[in-house]
Amino acid sequence: MMPQSLDGNVSRETHEKLQALEALVRRWNPRINLVAASTLDDLWARHIVDSMQVFELVGQPVTSWVDLGSGGGFPGIVCAIMALEQMPDCHFTLVESDKRKAAFLLVCQQQFSLNLTVRVERAEQLSPVSADVVSARALAPLPQLLPLVHRHLALGGIALLPKGKNHMAELEAARAEWQFDVTSHDSKTDESARILALKDIQRV
């Protein structure tokens, strides 16, 4: 049965791909530690639904998306799977410096025929991507993350950044060096978390 949060938003085919991704993560995780072992019992909600809600905030079709520090594919692989039907022209660039995790991302790309490229580099060394959307989940606190986001975000683009209970403190610290427009969205998977949507990011 499809979780209530997906009703009406995701096709049966997309849902099956996401279930296959869940199984793939479970197979690989003992060898590579794609996600914390403590979260495996709630993998669907903690990682897949948590990533799906990032995609849902884009709001309009885009053609380029960069995911920084993609790790186990959250949110990058999940969003690329959802884009197959909803934004088929969108190309994803997944940035992951760990070669073993990058290998997992390539397996996902091949298994699900995803429109993406995996870059085995550090985000600060990668040539600017100029993406319509930049996402990053659990990569760094906002003051350290914004230089990377700013480097790869196109003019007029949007950054979608899931953050935990310290999101307000991170925003306050980031404003010492940056100015931006921010909308804070409630998380469907953690009442203390938010997804920050940032636009017009500029150094002070």
C-alpha positions, 0 to 999 in steps of 0.5 A: 500500500502506498503511504498516505503522503504519496497518494495522488503525487506519485504513479505506481511505476515511480513508487515501484522504482522507489521501493527498488531503491530502498531494497538496493540501499539495504543490500549495499549498506552493510558494505558502504554505510550509505545511511546510518544503520540506526535509520534502516528500520525506518528507511522509507520515511527517514530517507525516501519520503524525506527526499520526495518532499524536496522534489515536491517543493520545486513547483515548476519544471526545471532543466538542471539540478545539482545535488551536493554531497549525494552520499546514498542518493538522498535526495538526488536519486529519489528526485531523479526517479520522480523527475522521470515522469514529472520533469523528463527534461531535467538533468541531474548532476550528483556530486560525491567525492567518496568513490564507493558511494559514487559507484552506488550512485552509478548503479542506481543511474543504470538500474533506473535509467536516470537522466544524471551524471555522477561527478566524483569531486568535491563541490568546492573544486567542481566547475560551477554548474549553474543549476536551476536547483541546488539541493544538499542534505546533511552536508554541512551547516548553512554558513559553510554550505552557502559558498558551495550553493552560491557557486553552483546555483544559476541566477534566479535558481532555488536552493532546497536544503533540508535542515534539522532542529538547529535551522534557526541558529544556522540561518542567523549565523549565515546572515553574518556573511550572506543575504538571501530570501528564505521560505521555511517549509515544514517537514513531513517526516520530522516535526522539528525539521524544516526544508529551507528554500533560498533564492537571491543568495548574495554575499554581504 
